[in-house]
Amino acid sequence: MLNGKTALVTGSTSGIGLGIATSLAQQGANVILNGFGDHDTPLRALQTLGVRVGYHGADMSKPAEIEAMMQMAQADFGGVDILVNNAGIQHVANVEDFPPEKWDAIIAINLSSAFHTTRLALPGMKARAWGRVINVASTHGLVASAQKSAYVASKHGIVGFTKAVALETATTGVTVNAICPGWVLTPLVQKQVDARAEKDGVDSEEAKRRLLAEKQPSLQFTTPEQLGGLTVFLCSPAADNVRGVAWNVDGGWAAQ
């Protein structure tokens, strides 16, 4: 379905980003990975799907490095047809205790990076009369939780940014949407599970159940594969008129 298209997925060496990148590659899209940590393993895994795969290690808090990544995408792949803004970090603290440098980093990576990639990708998408910008927000882009002021602010910001750019591109072949996952068992969330298990003196499975029970009525984690499937749908002709949506995949979290 996506043969000949190129997808750039930020923060895609593990977790949600890798799940989305894999789903797009399975549909025939060439993929550019980005992120810290081991990138050779996911790169080789995606190459087995018979698509072209690249990697750029841009630090998403640095606009100059983002520009270099977008230039590489243009030079090596002919541009970006599908942009998935997924890179994100988290820090938990009451606002009066929140380190200012953590606030700045979260806003830079979770929100500002999407502005920089989008502004650089849109001209090519418009010229080709087709494009998809998919911003991975969070249920925290729709509702809040205590001690996550920066994360909630950044994710609400990405939902607002999505809507604004969707309106700007409404008469073009470019669509802009957001996906809002609830709890997904990524390495980031596993750390919270481990901390809960230690704090409550319970095993990992009980810690997971307690974590989910607080917010996610389904008592099931959303999977990276499910988010990948939704991304593929948003890239399909069926979604040509889906614009400016914040689509939650959260087991009923925001329905409460």
Buried (B, 14 or more C-beta within 10 A) or exposed (E): EBEEBBBBBBBBBBBBBBBBBBBBBBBBBBBBBBBEEEBEEBBEBBEEBEBBBBBBBBBBBBBEBBBBBBEBBBEBBEBBBBBBBBBBBBBBBEEEEBEEEBBEBBBBBBBBBBBBBBEBBBEBBBEBEBBBBBBBBBBBBBBBBEEBBBBBBBBBBBBBBBBEBBEEBEEBEBBBBBBBBBBBBBEBBEEBBEEBBEEEEBEEEBBBEBBBEEBBBEEEBBBBEBBBBBBBEBBBEEBEEBBBBBBBBBBBBBEE
